[in-house]
Amino acid sequence: MTTQHRAPHDHAARRDRARAVLADRAATHLLVTDPVNVRYLTGFTGSNGQLLLAADAADDRLITDHRYDERAASSCPDLERILDRDPLGATLSAAPSASLLVEAEHLSWQQGRDLTARAEDVGVRVGDAKGVVEALRLCKDDAELARLAAACRITQETLAWLFDDVVVHDRSERELAITLERAFIDAGADGVAFPSIVASGPNAAIPHHEPTDRRLQPGDLLTIDCGAEVDGYHADHTRTVAIGHLDDELTAVHEVVRQAQAAGIAAVADGVTGGQVDAAARQVITDAGYGAAFLHGTGHGVGLRIHEGPSVGRGSAATLRDGMALTVEPGIYLPGRGGVRIEDTFVVTSPAPPRALTDTPRELQVL
Amino acid sequence: MTTQHRAPHDHAARRDRARAVLADRAATHLLVTDPVNVRYLTGFTGSNGQLLLAADAADDRLITDHRYDERAASSCPDLERILDRDPLGATLSAAPSASLLVEAEHLSWQQGRDLTARAEDVGVRVGDAKGVVEALRLCKDDAELARLAAACRITQETLAWLFDDVVVHDRSERELAITLERAFIDAGADGVAFPSIVASGPNAAIPHHEPTDRRLQPGDLLTIDCGAEVDGYHADHTRTVAIGHLDDELTAVHEVVRQAQAAGIAAVADGVTGGQVDAAARQVITDAGYGAAFLHGTGHGVGLRIHEGPSVGRGSAATLRDGMALTVEPGIYLPGRGGVRIEDTFVVTSPAPPRALTDTPRELQVL
């Protein structure tokens, strides 16, 4: 795998941090059901795995099934396994007379009601530990930052190659998306962080456009929003470039977005809210008269999920802290004509300016 | 896109079939929250979209947000849209004094409790419509079968190319996985149905092995489990081949699995249960003394999800019907030595034998 040379994750230390919720809430167990949270706390990556976290680390259990027994043994050798296709039943057996916390946003309504009924039968109390593991995931540790940086480096270098060395004129959006995604893999990525957005001409007015067979034409804006994934960590990076000569308004719009991003970046610091970062970027766009054409929030956290905390949208009260990773990506979208978005991934590193994990030049590039 | 030449989906007809649940349950609305069910009923593919199905088709609404407004307008022009970041609030506003059914397995426990509390405030009754859309999805219509067949054809042709024209000796599992997945895209796939399993030597004993840097060696078994995705429809296809000369037991094990699959295929017919198909395949493996080494169910339904109904596992009471698509994929796994799995995707077409959408030769191939 591509990650052998990187610092290993310290999953046991992360579990110990999560364990604090048990004392806080006078509970005996936490059942972690979200696959990304399970990966964060154990390293296990199969599609069926739950972590039953106990007050005593020696009682922690990974609940999976036979298909994943060998993978679990190799990826989390320090965890005892329970192989059972009924994880809720296994949990109630492993934690009798317990006070059990669950991730209410990561169990279905049906599972929650089922668990409640079965727990009552065996005298287990069930409580909600919403967002506990997500909160731990906000600030990235060194092992995580190394992977995020690797994903971002591959993304930036590949995008630079695409813009510099690939003839994009007369290529279709779909061809460019495929070319880019293959190059991520060639460069050592484990996959793509999300389906690439390649939006040209009027399609660039659609923030989440799916690549089509439309071919690039002179006068187009071209927005590419893409990212590599390395060992589960996601990069997120967008540039809008011009294909040949651009009309004056679109050129001016690009400059507005560039200044909006700069204002957003300048606002990022430990102690600031996501809403303040959003407001700083949004003000520039509103002042230029394009407020209604900025259709989304200024950014979002990024890590094991492409979208995670902290929220960097309008009115977000989430407080940024050193070590958090987030995007700053204002945009302006003009239906029928095109759009501009400029996006980079940063790590909060006060009092210094945020560390840019992607740093492609932000001035308008003409291909 | 690759699908322009294929028969279009008749989403309105599917919605009318789903609407029958409202009369059956004396309800006024059904809120469809599972993204795959939303795609099935509307064609919408964004990450945020819910369908509010009403008793009168003219009152059907797609609930999404600004980012997806243009995509929704082009992919489901026949549906009015509500743009709202709070779909539960939008639902309660659009359906006041209603009797609302929801997909309890596709809302989180937290969302379900939130909805119940807010519905009570406005006098809306909430009921559970578990599995209603999934039941409609079981039998595939012609538009779906065309896409499944296209995905399977690409998969089979690409796998044949890999086995026939690519030198696999001394290549790593990971290299082969990447080579295969790129070739899917070159052949017109929209993506891969799931991360390919390429498992060699002792790794072939792990049913859901992730490709590693292990290089293929003479005497290895090599299992490749892969599929292309076309317009949302998934292929699922596995072959185990020999790298050079194989020891006698592994050769014999391959033949047992081949006969088990033949028995499973022969059992597939309208009116038969998934459990009966599983039992037919399992009996051959048990009779050969390897019952404990068959670690999973014999198969599963396949369509817009790689795993969906009908269940074709041990004891499954799901009744097969003409038009259902399913895999038959018995396997034997010998820890430390290797394993064999043979898998094809079929459509139930009684009284004829099931139609094989993948049909790579099933005899042991030696590379």
Interface residues (C-beta under 8 A of the other chain):
Chain A: M1 T45 G46 S47 H66 R67 Y68 E70 R71 V102 A104 E105 H106 L107 S108 W109 Q110 Q111 G112 R113 D128 K130 R174 I178 R182 I185 G191 P195 A205 I206 P207 H208 H209 E210 T212 D213 L295 H296 P335
Chain B: M1 T45 G46 S47 H66 R67 Y68 E70 R71 V102 A104 E105 H106 L107 S108 W109 Q110 Q111 G112 R113 D128 K130 R174 I178 R182 I185 G191 P195 A205 I206 P207 H208 H209 E210 T212 D213 L295 H296 P335
